[in-house]
Amino acid sequence: MTFTLPDLPYSFDALEPFIDARTMEIHHDKHHAGYVAKLNAAIEGHADLAEMCPGTICSNLEKVPENIRTAVRNNGGGHFNHSVFWKVMGPGSSEPTGALASAIDATFGDLASMKKQFAAAAATRFGSGWAWLCASGGSLSICTTANQDNPLMCLDGYCCGTPILCLDVWEHAYYLNYQNRRPDYIEAWWNVVNWDAVGERFDKTACCCGAS
């Protein structure tokens, strides 16, 4: 078994004008595909790792042989992170409902406050990385990670729960359209968040995988 690049659940241009088609094409077909290929190369000869879902690999890095751990961390993280990223976006955007909406209100006061805190975290993540909304025991928290790390890895204080929403703030995710204006990209991105998908992830936080 080897890992495969998941299809986008929408066309490259479906998120325009907020995220342009060319960025989506390069991001998915080049960057994400590269992480999948390098992950498969890293785990060659390790059948036990090939049978795990990416989320399980990320949450069990200490069990990965040391000579391939860095490659698996970087590329397994890249595969998991992007697989979640595509799923929590879509054309059009509504608002959170049900249990997710209640959890947002309980944790942050309201959706506007959550967005403000999340946007601040994403904007101030130094260099390349990700911003995350995570669930644990029905409560929510916001954190950021460097490079292709994610909260499942429980490294460097990252362990803040199961990711249900993420934003890629690597420059390749936005530079064609926004150049160095990361805050503008973050503000535009809220228009393509698929809150139904985020809500489904919140309802299934007992499962860490989220990608295949």
C-alpha positions as CSV (number, residue, x, y, z in Angstrom):
1,M,0.0,0.0,0.0
2,T,1.2,3.5,-0.8
3,F,-0.3,6.9,-0.1
4,T,-2.1,8.7,-2.9
5,L,-2.9,12.3,-3.7
6,P,-6.6,12.9,-3.0
7,D,-8.7,14.6,-5.6
8,L,-9.9,18.1,-4.8
9,P,-13.6,18.0,-3.9
10,Y,-14.2,21.0,-6.3
11,S,-12.6,22.5,-9.4
12,F,-9.4,24.6,-9.3
13,D,-11.4,27.8,-9.9
14,A,-14.2,27.0,-7.5
15,L,-12.7,29.3,-4.7
16,E,-12.2,32.3,-6.9
17,P,-11.9,35.2,-6.4
18,F,-10.7,34.5,-2.9
19,I,-8.1,31.8,-3.9
20,D,-7.2,31.8,-7.6
21,A,-7.3,28.7,-9.8
22,R,-3.6,28.8,-10.7
23,T,-2.6,28.8,-7.0
24,M,-4.9,25.9,-6.3
25,E,-3.5,24.0,-9.3
26,I,0.1,24.5,-8.2
27,H,-0.7,23.9,-4.5
28,H,-2.5,20.6,-5.1
29,D,-0.8,19.1,-8.1
30,K,2.8,20.2,-7.3
31,H,3.2,20.9,-3.5
32,H,0.8,18.3,-2.1
33,A,1.8,15.7,-4.7
34,G,5.4,16.3,-3.7
35,Y,4.7,15.5,-0.1
36,V,2.9,12.3,-1.1
37,A,5.7,11.1,-3.3
38,K,8.4,11.9,-0.7
39,L,6.4,10.2,2.1
40,N,6.1,7.0,0.0
41,A,9.8,7.1,-0.7
42,A,10.6,7.6,3.0
43,I,8.5,4.6,4.1
44,E,9.5,2.2,1.4
45,G,10.3,-1.1,3.1
46,H,8.2,-0.2,6.2
47,A,4.9,-2.0,5.6
48,D,3.7,-1.2,9.1
49,L,3.8,2.6,8.3
50,A,2.3,2.1,4.9
51,E,-0.8,0.6,6.5
52,M,-1.4,3.6,8.9
53,C,-3.5,6.6,8.0
54,P,-1.5,9.9,7.9
55,G,-3.0,11.1,11.1
56,T,-1.9,8.0,13.0
57,I,1.6,8.4,11.7
58,C,1.7,12.0,12.8
59,S,0.5,11.1,16.3
60,N,3.0,8.3,16.6
61,L,6.2,9.8,15.3
62,E,8.2,8.4,18.2
63,K,7.5,4.9,16.8
64,V,9.0,5.9,13.4
65,P,12.6,4.7,12.9
66,E,14.9,7.6,13.6
67,N,16.7,7.4,10.2
68,I,13.4,8.3,8.4
69,R,11.6,10.2,11.2
70,T,12.4,13.7,9.8
71,A,11.3,12.8,6.3
72,V,8.1,11.2,7.6
73,R,7.4,14.2,9.9
74,N,7.8,16.7,7.1
75,N,6.0,14.8,4.3
76,G,3.5,12.9,6.4
77,G,2.6,16.2,8.0
78,G,2.4,17.8,4.6
79,H,0.1,15.1,3.4
80,F,-2.2,15.1,6.4
81,N,-2.4,18.9,6.6
82,H,-3.2,19.5,3.0
83,S,-5.8,16.7,2.9
84,V,-7.6,18.4,5.8
85,F,-7.2,21.8,4.2
86,W,-8.9,20.9,0.9
87,K,-11.9,19.3,2.8
88,V,-12.6,22.3,5.1
89,M,-12.9,24.7,2.1
90,G,-15.5,25.0,-0.6
91,P,-17.3,27.5,-2.8
92,G,-19.5,29.7,-0.8
93,S,-19.6,29.9,3.0
94,S,-22.3,29.9,5.6
95,E,-21.8,29.8,9.4
96,P,-21.3,27.1,12.0
97,T,-24.4,25.4,13.3
98,G,-25.3,22.8,15.9
99,A,-22.7,21.5,18.4
100,L,-19.9,23.4,16.7
101,A,-21.6,26.7,17.0
102,S,-22.4,26.1,20.6
103,A,-18.7,25.1,21.3
104,I,-17.5,28.3,19.5
105,D,-19.8,30.5,21.6
106,A,-18.8,28.7,24.8
107,T,-15.1,29.0,24.2
108,F,-14.7,32.3,22.4
109,G,-18.0,34.2,23.1
110,D,-19.1,34.3,19.5
111,L,-17.9,33.5,16.0
112,A,-16.5,37.0,15.4
113,S,-14.2,36.6,18.4
114,M,-13.1,33.2,17.3
115,K,-12.3,34.5,13.8
116,K,-10.3,37.4,15.3
117,Q,-8.2,35.2,17.5
118,F,-7.6,32.7,14.7
119,A,-6.7,35.4,12.2
120,A,-4.2,36.9,14.7
121,A,-2.6,33.5,15.2
122,A,-2.3,32.9,11.5
123,A,-1.0,36.4,10.7
124,T,1.7,36.2,13.4
125,R,2.9,32.7,12.7
126,F,6.6,33.5,11.8
127,G,7.7,32.1,8.5
128,S,5.9,29.1,7.0
129,G,3.3,27.1,8.9
130,W,-0.3,26.5,9.8
131,A,-3.1,27.9,12.0
132,W,-5.5,25.4,13.6
133,L,-8.8,25.2,15.4
134,C,-8.7,22.0,17.5
135,A,-11.3,20.1,19.5
136,S,-10.6,18.2,22.7
137,G,-13.4,16.9,25.0
138,G,-15.9,19.1,23.4
139,S,-14.0,22.3,23.9
140,L,-12.0,24.3,21.3
141,S,-8.6,25.9,21.1
142,I,-6.5,27.8,18.6
143,C,-2.8,27.1,17.9
144,T,-0.2,27.4,15.2
145,T,2.6,25.1,14.0
146,A,5.7,25.6,12.0
147,N,6.5,24.1,8.6
148,Q,4.3,20.9,8.0
149,D,3.9,20.1,11.7
150,N,0.4,19.7,13.1
151,P,-1.2,19.4,16.6
152,L,-1.4,15.6,16.4
153,M,2.4,15.4,16.7
154,C,2.4,16.8,20.2
155,L,5.7,18.5,19.7
156,D,7.0,21.8,21.0
157,G,3.7,22.5,22.8
158,Y,1.6,21.7,19.7
159,C,-0.7,19.2,21.4
160,C,-3.9,21.1,21.6
161,G,-6.4,18.5,20.4
162,T,-7.8,17.1,17.2
163,P,-7.6,19.5,14.2
164,I,-11.0,20.4,12.8
165,L,-10.1,23.6,10.8
166,C,-6.7,24.6,9.4
167,L,-5.2,27.4,7.3
168,D,-2.0,27.1,5.3
169,V,0.1,30.2,5.7
170,W,3.0,29.0,3.6
171,E,3.7,31.7,0.9
172,H,2.9,29.2,-1.8
173,A,-0.7,29.1,-0.6
174,Y,-1.3,32.8,-1.4
175,Y,1.6,34.6,-3.0
176,L,0.4,34.7,-6.6
177,N,-2.6,36.7,-5.5
178,Y,-1.7,38.4,-2.3
179,Q,2.2,38.6,-2.4
180,N,3.3,39.6,1.1
181,R,-0.2,40.6,2.3
182,R,-0.9,37.6,4.4
183,P,-3.7,39.3,6.5
184,D,-5.6,40.0,3.2
185,Y,-5.4,36.3,2.3
186,I,-6.6,35.3,5.8
187,E,-9.6,37.7,5.6
188,A,-10.5,36.5,2.1
189,W,-10.2,32.8,3.2
190,W,-13.1,33.0,5.6
191,N,-15.3,33.3,2.5
192,V,-14.5,29.7,1.4
193,V,-14.6,27.9,4.8
194,N,-16.9,24.9,4.6
195,W,-18.5,25.1,8.0
196,D,-20.5,22.0,7.4
197,A,-17.3,20.0,6.9
198,V,-15.7,21.6,10.0
199,G,-18.8,20.7,12.0
200,E,-18.6,17.1,10.8
201,R,-15.0,16.9,11.9
202,F,-16.0,18.4,15.3
203,D,-18.6,15.7,15.7
204,K,-16.0,13.0,14.9
205,T,-13.1,14.2,17.0
206,A,-12.6,10.7,18.4
207,C,-11.0,9.8,15.0
208,C,-7.6,11.4,14.3
209,C,-7.1,10.3,10.7
210,G,-8.9,12.8,8.5
211,A,-6.8,11.9,5.5
212,S,-5.9,9.0,3.3
